[in-house]
Amino acid sequence: VYFAGSGLANQCIISNNTAGYYGGGIEFDGGGVASNCQMIGNTSYDTGGGADCWGAGDIYNCFISSNYSSYGGGVECWEGGTIYNSTIVNNRAEYDGAGVESVYWIAGAVIYNSFIAGNSAGRYGGGVDSWGGSEVNNCTIINNIAGEGGGIYCSDAGDVYNSIIYFNSANNGPNFM
């Protein structure tokens, strides 16, 4: 699924797709909304196995599981993107951000009321990888694995509020780095 600036996917099952570069399941290019969707078993060989938010994109009440990418196994948010009330589990990233990867210079990802568990990254951020900043609010981040920052890895900035970050694994910073 590709959104160029806008669009809506509602109550969809997006499964077993492959992209060479961005968004194995959904590519948000500057906007769009996924609501009450399942993104399962998708692959991107670059960023965003389940979904890639390039500049913007909103994910509401979605189940994102068993996706793979080099960066952002479940969701990649580059310069924006918002995730609300979603479950992000059992995704894998070759390098960074198995659950969610947020990279930004202007606006980072915002993750609210979400459950992020059982994700595995080869390098940074098993649950969430935040480069330049993101906001994690009222989330549960458990049982994720990475080389550094099993639960959350923050480089340069990141805000975490009212969240449970527990029982994650990493060589350095099992829960938070």
N, C-alpha and C positions, 0 to 999 in steps of 0.2 A: 504494500500500500504506500503510495507517495502523495504527500500533501505539499503543494506549492503555495505557501502563504495562508491557506485556510482549508477547511474540510472537516468532516465528522465521520468517525467509525464508531458505531454504537451497537453493542451486543453482538460483537463479531468474534469468531474464532480465527486467529491468524496463526497458522501452524505449518512447520516444515518447509519454510522458504529459505532461499540463500541469496545473499547479495555480495558482490565482489568488493564493494567499499562500504557503503553506509546503510544502516537500517535493514537488517535481515527480515524483520517483520513489518515495521512501519518506519518511514523516513519523513520526519516533520521538517520541511525546508522553510523556516520562517513562520510557522504557525500550524494550527490544526488541533483537533481534539480526538482522543480515544477515550471512550466511556464504556464501562462494563464489558470490556473485551478480555479475551484470553490470548496471550502471545506465548506460544509453546513450541519449543524445538526448532527455533529459527537460528540461522547462522549469518554473520557478516564477517568477512575476512579482514575488515579494518575496524570500524566502530559501530556499536549499537546492535548487538545480536537480536534482542527483542524489539527495541525501538531506538532511533537516533533523533534527538531534538537538536536541530541545527538552527540556532538563533531563537527558537521558541517552540512550543508544543506543550499541550496539557494532557496529562494522563490521569483519569479519574476512575476509581473503583476497578482497577484492572488486576488480573492475575498473570504474572510474568514469570515463566518457569522454563528451565532446561534449555536455555538459549546459550549461544557461544559467540564470542568475538575476541579479537586481539585486545581491544579496549572497550569497556562497558558491556560486559556479557549480557546483562539484563537490559539496561538503559544507558545510553551515552547522552549527556547534555552538554552541548558546546555553545557557550554564550547564551544560556537561558534554558527554560524548560521547567515545568512544575509537575510534581507527582503527588496526588492526593489519595488517601485511603486505599492504597494498593498493596498487594502481596507480591514480593519479589524473592523467589526462592530457587535454589538449585541451579543457578546460572554459573557459567565459567568464563573467565577472561584469561587469555594467554599471558597478558602482562598486568594491566591495571583495571580496578573497578569492576569486580565480578558482578555485584548487585547493581550499583549505579556509579558511573564516573561523571564528574562535573569538572569541566575545564572552562575558565573564563578570564577575560580582562575587563569586561563591562558589567555583565550580570551572570551570576551563577545559578545553579539549580536550586529549587526550593522543594523540599520533601516533607510532606505533612502526614501525620497519622498513618504511617505505613509500617508493614512488617517485612523485614529484610533478614533472611536466614538461609543457611546452608549453601552459601555461594563460595566459590573458590577462585582466587587470583594468584597468578604466578609471582607477581612482584608486589604491588601496592594495593591496599584497600579491598579486602575480601567483601565487606558489606558496602561501604561507600568510599570512593577515592575522590578527594576534593583538591583540585589544583587551582589555586587563586581564590577559592571561596565557594561556599554553598551554605544553605541553611537547612538544618535537620531539626524538625520540631515534632515532639510527641510521637516518636517512632520507637519501635522495638527492633534492635539489631543484635541477633544472637547466632551463635554457631557458624560463623563465617571463618574462612581460612585465607591467609596471604603470607607472603614473605615478611612484609612490614605492614603494621596497622590492620590486624585481622578484622576488627569491627569497622573502624574508620581511620583512614589515612588523610591527614590535612597537610598540604604544602602551601605555605604563604598565608592562608586564611581559611576560616570556616567557623560557623556558629552552630552550636548544638544546644537545644533547649528541651527540658522536660522529657528526656528520652532514656530508655533502658538499653545499655550497651554491655552485654554480658556473655561470657562463655564463648568467646572468639579465640582463635589461635593464630599465632605468628611468631617468627623468630625474634622480632623486635616489636614491642607494643601490641600485645595480643588483643586488647580492646580498643585502644586509641593511640595514635601516633601523629 
